[in-house]
Amino acid sequence: MDDRIREHAETLVDWSARVDAGDDVVVSVGEGAHELGVAVAEELGERDANMLATYASGEMSRAYLRAHGGEFEDDPAYERALYEEADSVLLLSGSRNTAAAADVPGDRRQARSRARQGIREARLATDWVSTVHPTRAMAQQAGMSYEAYQAFVYDAVLRDWAALADEMARLKELLDDGEEVRIRNEGTDLTMRIDGRTAVNSAASVAYDSHNLPSGEVFTAPYATAGYVTFDVPQTVRGTRVEDVRLTFEEGEVTDYEAARGESVVEEILDTDEGARRLGELGVGMNRGIDRVTDNLLFDEKMGGTVHLALGRAYDANLPEGEAGNDSAVHVDLITDMRGESTLEVDGEVLQRDGVFRWEDGFDGD
């Protein structure tokens, strides 16, 4: 086995999930993530944790949803109990076909997503972490050779996370103290309120309220969004290519939308429920180990010099205790590139220009 896979598993179990002896851990293994699953199982065994492995397959999900009549049981108790009793959930993705579910009817996906909202909440209440094992299908989607893609993934995953956490703490403090964020680039002039929110220093560990490996972003829960934004980083959303999405916001809600490609998927997301037309997240990418777009959200949204906004559900970690944020059955991230002519401002002060933070070399303060 590649030593990098073992190091990935060790980072996931120790730094990210903080698994201890006796913890009950659910490991969801994607169809192409078998090797990582084996390495994770060994790490869990060495720590005397309890493990239950499940199998996640895009082709199985497609077969099930296309055959189903469309009336889904709300929060089936047998599945919800699995997460309610778990201490940690480790999601190991590794797709063999990144478009496996592209021909599943949108209304069926929406119905199942709504029916599983309670299950999703139960999983999110655990120390869950999502990561990815590089596969040839993902390399092909990224337009890279398999060997080059492996190197890319491990450059992003095997970081000095403690050092990056210290750097990201600077942005977290500025967002925590701020009241309004404004982002501007070609096709974007958007403002949103952030006062009363707590930003998360997403340093790839549950100790930081961070649940992705790799990570490398600072995110918060905005509200009162106004203006317009263009998401110019292409993505595959629900198995469909989506490009140049433009959203217009008034009083916190999407009032108009268009896309050069994949507009029907955008419409499907916005029509899921009332909360799907509001933002649940503002995230700022800070992982400089991610240096190119690969059409994989787990990496692309963390790339230094990007900002992403999520339609739908807000995370409790960003909210004051007892306060409910935006509620929705979806949480869909879309990305805008800030590495061209752009500014990221908090309360009128420029924190980032052209993708470079004011504390980084090359920042233009003019």
Secondary structure, 3 states (H helix, E strand, C coil): CCHHHHHHHHHHHHHHCCCCCCCEEEEEEECCCHHHHHHHHHHHHHCCCEEEEEEECHHHHHHHHHHCCCCCCCCCHHHHHHHHCCCEEEEEECCCCCCCCCCCCHHHHHHHHHHCHHHHHHHHCCEEEEEECCCHHHHHHHCCCHHHHHHHHHHHHCCCHHHHHHHHHHHHHHHHHCCEEEEEECCEEEEEECCCCCCEEECCCHHHCCCEECCCEEEECCEEEEEEEEECCCEEECCEEEEEEEEEEECCEEEEEEEEECHHHHHHHHCCCHHHHCEEEEEEECECCCCCCCCCHHHHCCECCEEEEEEECCCHHHCCCCCCCCCCCCEEEEEEECCCCCEEEECCEEEEECCEECCCCCCCCC
